[in-house]
Structure formats: structure tokens, C-alpha cells
């Protein structure tokens, strides 16, 4: 049975005193050439290596903006729920509309989690749309650029992910054949020494196995590439500290998410008690939570995920806070070309960008989802075309939609 999520009743959203709609704020609706209104918001979910949620914002000017929300159940329904709060609004007021949605959805979880993710997808689409309406690239909306291209780090995988030499072979291939000079490998892989999957403990044999992977990969690529290693929040504080200590003699770019994200005190002990750089942040939301990571000194590198954390301007705000503490930004990214380009646009506009992640190098049709080239030789050249600078290939989107999904309207 179909549900109209846009008509759900919420007294908090209806009667909030902090209503930031254009009508409530008394904004002039006649803005000359910038007099344009949102008419609809639609989503389509694409079945990639993650189920990507693409977002489109439509206007009465006949111009649309395309964005992407981080994957996950419930995001399209939340965007449908928010659409009535956007219809009739001027899409150029990006920051106000972001705060408007945060306020309207406060009773439905806009502090963190999937509600922020849904808002992020709309916010990215608004940047694409505003850039098109004004005739400027999205990075210009964020203050201009520091670089003409964004460095990309390739998240690498192999069928023998627990074999150090197989990982080293794949690292060699990705550097030499695919042209990347930045890589990441998973360390939370089976070693054969595990006794208990629940207690987060690492036995000595498990640590030796992970050291073997790091040693094999870093020695194989040498100075040709930087290499990070991901733990996916798997270990106890003690286990993470022992692992980080054991990796100190190797050229580890950063060790990512060695402990669960909820307890910052544990994260702080891991980071401060090792010389191995520690990265985290993909599971924290908005600048308020990311700020706590930076100001508490619990990360050496901050790793927000743009289509999850709050969108392009929120990521810019996070980078600004990090820059005050001389912390670099490595953007976590598991997106389609749309979310990837949004991350690249922000990467161009902030001083402290390290790289943008690419998680789909094994998916042969990834680049075919759009008409323009995206990643070449391990970098993304920042487009000068308006908005994100991408054009969806609607035939490719239709071909790869999640089963039962509906294609959104053309521009």
C-alpha cells in the first residue's frame, strides 16, 4: 500500500516559532532575474555497489538541480516528507533552506542520522541548481577554489583480502595500471586467529597478521603512493592502541576508525597514545559533532562523508573548524559520480583537503552514469560548467535502478 509521506502530520513542524520559510521570514518574492521557485523534489535509487539515492529539485524556471544522499533505507521517504517544506521556496537561499529543513524535521531526528542524510541530498541538489541558475560552478558558491583538481584515493579490494601479498599485488596494479597515488585497504579482515567476534579484542596473532598486510602494501608501493588502512570501528580501546603502536614504523597515511564512534574519550586515548595518524568522522553528523572530534584532539585527520554529514556547505563549515586546528580533511565517499563530484567541488574550495575517496573502481559502469568524465589518473578535474558540472545519462540511470524504483522526471 502506497503512503503519502509528504502529508504526515507533525505539530512541531506546523507550529514551530522558528519557522524559516520565505513567507514567515517576510522575504520579497519578486527578485528580478532571480525570481524562481521550487516546484517539486524527486528521488531515484540506483543499484550500484551501494544503493545510491539520487535527488532532483525542480523549478518553475525549467532548471533542475541533481544531488545525492548517502545510501540507506528511509531516505527517499524522508525527502518526500520534506518536499512540501520546499515547494514555493527560492532555491538560491541554500543556507536558509538547509536550516529550515533542520528545524522542520527536528521532531523526526534532524540532529543526526538518516534525517540529516536526506537533507544532505537536497542540499547538494540545491548547489547544483543554484550554480546553473547563476551560471557559475558549485565551488564558486563556496568561496572559490584552492586547486584545479581534487586528489582521489582508491579504496582497494581483492578476492584474497586477508593475503598480504595479494593486497600488495593489487596496490601495485592500482598504482601502475590505474594511475592512483593514494590508496586505502581494509584491515578488519579474517586472520585465522580469531576466537570471539563480539568482544573487540585483538590477539597477538591477529595484530601480527594486520602488520603483515601493512608492511607488504607500504613496502610494495614505497614513495609512489600514500596508503591508509580502515578498521570499520571494530576494536576495543586497548586493541586499537596495541595495533596503532605496532604500525608506527610503517608509512601509514592514517588508520581509520579503529574504535566505535560513540565514545570520544576512548578515541582520544587511542589517538594521543600513538604516533600512527588516526582518522575518523564518517559516522558523526553536522559541524556540531565533527567539531567535538577536532577540538578534543581525538583525530589527526577528519573524514566526514559529504552526502551524509549535512551537505556541501556543512562540509565546508567542518573544514573551516578543522583548519583552525591544522587538521586536514579526507572526504569519505561511497557515492555515485554525483556525490563524488560534490565532494570534489568542496575539496577544491577548502585549504586543508587531502583527498576524496573512490569506492567503486571495480564497478565497470560507474562512470557511465553521467555524460562527462569524472576520475582520470587518480584525480578529478574540477569542472567550470555551472553547478556540479555533470549531466545524468538517464538511460544508464534507468538501466541500473533498484528493482521496483521509479525514474524521476527529465529536466
C-alpha positions in Angstrom: 0.0 0.0 0.0 1.5 3.4 -1.0 1.9 6.1 1.6 1.9 9.9 1.2 4.9 10.7 3.4 4.6 14.4 2.4 1.3 14.7 4.2 2.3 13.3 7.6 1.1 15.5 10.5 3.7 16.9 12.9 2.5 19.7 15.3 6.1 20.7 15.9 6.7 21.3 12.2 3.4 23.1 11.9 3.6 25.4 14.9 7.3 26.0 15.4 8.1 29.6 16.3 11.4 29.3 14.4 9.8 28.9 11.0 12.4 29.8 8.4 10.1 29.6 5.4 10.3 32.6 3.0 6.7 33.6 3.9 7.4 33.5 7.6 10.6 35.5 7.2 8.8 38.1 5.1 11.2 37.7 2.1 10.4 39.6 -1.1 9.3 37.1 -3.6 10.0 39.5 -6.6 13.7 39.2 -7.0 14.0 40.2 -10.7 16.0 37.6 -12.7 16.4 35.5 -9.6 12.7 35.2 -9.0 12.4 31.4 -9.2 10.5 28.8 -7.1 10.9 25.2 -6.3 8.0 23.1 -7.8 9.0 19.6 -6.8 11.6 17.2 -5.3 12.0 13.7 -6.6 14.3 10.7 -5.9 15.5 7.7 -7.8 17.6 4.9 -6.2 20.3 3.3 -8.3 21.6 -0.2 -7.6 25.4 0.4 -7.6 27.9 -1.1 -5.2 25.7 0.8 -2.7 22.1 1.7 -3.3 22.7 5.4 -4.2 19.8 7.8 -3.7 19.8 10.5 -6.4 17.8 13.6 -5.7 16.3 16.2 -8.1 14.9 19.6 -7.3 12.6 21.1 -10.0 11.8 24.8 -10.5 9.3 27.0 -12.4 12.3 28.3 -14.4 12.6 24.9 -16.1 16.0 24.3 -14.5 16.7 21.3 -12.2 19.4 20.5 -9.8 20.7 17.0 -9.1 22.2 15.8 -5.8 22.8 12.6 -3.9 22.1 11.4 -0.4 24.2 8.8 1.4 22.7 5.4 0.8 20.3 3.8 3.2 16.7 2.8 3.8 14.2 5.5 4.5 16.0 8.4 2.7 13.6 8.7 -0.2 10.6 8.7 2.2 12.1 11.4 4.3 12.8 13.5 1.2 9.1 13.0 0.2 8.2 14.1 3.7 10.2 17.3 3.3 9.1 18.3 -0.2 6.1 20.4 1.0 8.5 22.5 3.1 10.4 23.3 -0.1 7.8 23.9 -2.7 7.4 27.6 -3.4 10.8 28.5 -1.9 13.6 30.2 -3.7 16.3 27.6 -4.3 19.1 30.2 -4.2 18.6 30.6 -0.4 20.6 27.4 0.2 21.7 28.0 3.8 18.3 29.2 4.9 16.6 26.2 3.3 19.0 23.9 5.0 18.3 25.4 8.4 14.6 25.5 7.5 14.6 21.7 6.9 16.7 21.1 10.1 14.1 23.0 12.1 11.0 21.5 10.4 12.4 17.9 10.8 13.7 18.4 14.4 11.0 16.2 15.8 12.0 13.5 13.3 15.7 13.3 14.1 17.5 16.1 12.3 20.2 16.3 15.0 21.9 13.3 13.4 21.3 10.1 11.4 19.2 9.4 8.3 17.2 12.6 8.5 20.4 14.6 8.1 21.4 12.3 5.3 18.1 13.1 3.5 18.6 16.8 4.0 22.1 16.4 2.6 20.9 15.1 -0.7 18.5 18.0 -1.1 21.3 20.5 -0.2 23.7 19.0 -2.8 20.9 19.3 -5.4 20.4 23.0 -4.4 24.1 23.7 -5.0 23.8 22.2 -8.5 20.6 24.1 -9.1 21.9 27.5 -7.8 25.1 27.1 -9.9 23.0 26.5 -13.0 20.7 29.5 -12.3 23.6 31.8 -11.7 25.9 30.4 -14.4 28.8 29.5 -12.0 30.4 26.3 -10.8 29.4 25.0 -7.4 32.8 25.7 -5.9 32.3 29.4 -6.5 29.3 29.3 -4.2 31.6 28.0 -1.5 34.1 30.9 -1.9 36.2 30.0 -4.9 38.9 27.4 -5.2 42.4 26.5 -4.0 43.1 23.8 -6.6 42.1 22.9 -10.1 41.8 19.2 -9.4 40.9 17.0 -6.4 43.2 14.1 -5.5 41.4 10.8 -5.3 42.3 7.9 -3.0 41.2 4.5 -4.3 39.6 2.1 -1.8 41.1 -1.2 -2.8 39.9 -4.8 -2.6 41.0 -8.2 -3.6 39.3 -11.6 -3.6 42.1 -12.7 -1.2 41.7 -9.7 1.1 43.4 -11.5 4.0 46.5 -12.3 2.0 49.2 -9.7 2.5 50.9 -10.4 -0.9 47.5 -10.3 -2.7 46.9 -6.9 -1.2 50.4 -5.8 -2.3 49.8 -7.1 -5.8 46.6 -5.1 -6.0 48.2 -2.0 -4.7 50.9 -2.3 -7.4 48.2 -2.8 -10.1 46.2 0.2 -8.9 49.2 2.5 -8.8 50.8 1.3 -12.1 47.8 0.5 -14.3 45.1 2.8 -12.9 47.3 5.8 -12.1 46.4 6.4 -8.4 48.9 7.7 -6.0 46.7 7.3 -2.9 45.1 4.1 -1.7 43.2 2.5 1.2 42.9 -1.1 2.3 40.7 -2.8 4.9 42.4 -4.2 8.0 39.4 -5.7 9.7 39.8 -8.9 7.6 39.9 -12.5 8.9 43.4 -13.6 10.1 42.6 -17.2 11.2 43.4 -16.3 14.8 40.0 -15.0 15.9 38.3 -16.6 18.9 35.4 -14.2 19.6 33.7 -11.9 17.1 31.9 -9.9 19.8 34.5 -8.7 22.3 36.5 -6.4 20.0 39.8 -8.0 21.4 42.8 -8.4 19.1 45.0 -11.4 19.9 48.7 -11.2 19.2 48.4 -13.3 16.0 45.7 -11.0 14.7 47.9 -7.9 15.2 50.8 -9.7 13.5 48.6 -10.5 10.5 47.5 -6.9 10.2 51.1 -5.7 10.5 52.0 -8.1 7.7 49.3 -6.5 5.4 50.5 -3.0 6.1 54.2 -4.0 5.7 53.5 -5.8 2.4 51.5 -2.9 0.9 53.5 0.0 2.1 56.8 -1.5 1.1 55.5 -2.5 -2.3 54.3 1.0 -3.3 57.1 2.8 -1.5 57.0 6.6 -2.2 54.7 6.1 -5.2 51.5 6.3 -3.2 50.1 7.2 0.2 48.2 4.3 1.9 45.5 4.4 4.6 44.0 1.4 6.4 40.4 1.1 7.5 39.2 -0.8 10.6 35.5 0.0 10.4 35.0 0.7 14.2 35.9 -2.9 15.1 38.2 -2.9 18.1 38.4 -2.1 21.8 40.5 0.8 23.0 43.2 -1.5 24.2 43.3 -3.5 21.0 43.3 -0.3 18.9 46.2 1.2 20.9 48.3 -2.0 20.5 47.6 -2.2 16.8 48.4 1.5 16.3 51.7 1.1 18.2 52.6 -1.9 16.1 52.1 0.1 12.9 54.3 3.1 14.0 57.3 2.0 12.0 55.4 1.9 8.7 54.4 4.7 6.4 50.7 4.6 7.3 48.8 7.6 5.9 46.2 7.2 8.5 44.5 4.3 10.5 40.7 4.8 10.1 38.0 4.2 12.7 39.9 1.7 14.9 37.2 2.1 17.7 33.4 2.6 17.6 32.4 6.2 17.1 30.2 6.9 20.1 32.8 7.3 22.9 35.1 10.2 22.2 37.2 9.6 25.4 38.3 6.2 24.1 39.0 7.7 20.7 41.2 10.3 22.4 43.3 7.8 24.2 44.0 5.8 21.0 45.0 9.0 19.1 47.1 10.6 21.8 49.0 7.4 22.7 50.4 6.6 19.3 52.4 8.2 16.5 50.3 6.4 13.9 47.9 9.1 12.4 44.3 8.3 13.3 41.3 9.3 11.1 37.6 9.3 11.9 34.4 11.2 11.3 32.2 9.4 8.7 29.7 8.4 11.4 29.4 11.8 13.1 26.8 14.3 11.8 26.9 18.1 11.1 29.5 20.5 12.2 28.5 20.3 15.8 29.5 16.7 16.2 32.5 17.0 13.9 33.7 20.0 15.9 33.9 17.9 19.0 36.3 15.4 17.3 38.6 18.2 16.2 38.5 20.4 19.3 39.0 17.4 21.6 42.1 16.4 19.7 40.8 12.9 19.0 41.6 12.8 15.3 44.7 13.6 13.3 42.6 13.6 10.1 38.9 14.3 9.9 36.9 12.1 7.5 33.3 13.4 7.0 31.1 11.9 4.3 29.5 14.9 2.5 26.2 13.3 1.4 25.7 12.0 4.9 27.1 14.8 7.2 24.9 17.6 6.1 25.9 18.5 2.5 28.3 20.8 0.8 28.1 24.0 3.0 28.1 21.9 6.2 31.2 20.1 5.0 32.8 23.5 4.2 32.0 24.6 7.8 33.6 21.4 9.2 36.7 22.0 7.1 36.9 25.6 8.4 36.8 24.4 12.0 39.4 21.7 11.3 41.6 24.3 9.6 41.7 26.3 12.9 43.4 23.3 14.5 45.5 22.5 11.4 43.7 19.2 10.9 43.5 18.0 7.2 40.2 16.7 5.7 40.0 13.4 3.8 36.4 13.1 2.5 34.9 9.7 3.0 32.9 8.8 -0.1 31.0 5.8 -1.4 28.8 7.7 -3.8 27.9 7.7 -7.5 29.6 10.3 -9.7 27.1 12.9 -8.4 28.1 12.7 -4.7 31.7 12.2 -5.7 31.7 15.4 -7.8 30.0 17.3 -4.9 32.9 16.2 -2.7 35.4 17.2 -5.3 33.9 20.7 -5.5 34.2 21.1 -1.8 37.7 19.7 -1.9 38.6 22.4 -4.4 37.2 25.1 -2.2 38.9 24.3 1.2 42.6 24.8 2.0 43.1 21.7 4.1 41.9 18.9 1.7 43.9 15.7 1.5 41.8 13.7 -0.9 38.4 12.3 -1.9 37.7 8.6 -1.6 36.6 6.5 -4.6 35.0 3.2 -3.6 33.7 1.9 -7.0 36.8 1.2 -9.1 35.6 -2.4 -9.6 32.2 -1.3 -10.9 32.6 -1.0 -14.6 29.6 1.2 -15.4 30.2 3.7 -12.5 31.5 6.5 -14.8 28.8 5.8 -17.4 26.1 7.1 -15.1 27.0 10.7 -16.3 28.0 12.0 -19.7 31.2 13.8 -18.5 34.5 12.1 -17.4 34.9 12.2 -13.7 38.1 10.5 -12.5 41.2 10.4 -14.6 44.7 9.3 -13.5 43.7 9.4 -9.8 42.3 12.9 -9.9 39.1 14.8 -10.6 39.5 17.9 -12.7 37.1 20.5 -11.3 34.6 21.5 -14.0 34.0 25.1 -14.9 30.4 24.3 -16.1 27.6 25.7 -13.9 26.6 23.7 -10.8 28.3 20.3 -10.3 29.2 20.2 -14.0 27.6 16.8 -14.6 24.8 15.5 -16.8 23.0 12.3 -15.8 22.7 9.7 -18.5 19.1 8.9 -17.9 19.2 5.7 -19.9 22.0 4.5 -17.6 20.1 5.5 -14.5 17.0 3.7 -15.8 19.1 0.6 -16.5 20.6 0.4 -13.1 17.7 1.4 -10.9 16.8 -0.6 -7.8 14.1 -3.1 -8.6 10.7 -1.5 -8.2 12.1 2.0 -8.3 10.6 4.8 -10.5 12.8 7.1 -12.7 12.4 10.7 -11.8 11.3 13.2 -14.4 13.6 14.7 -17.0 14.6 18.3 -16.6 
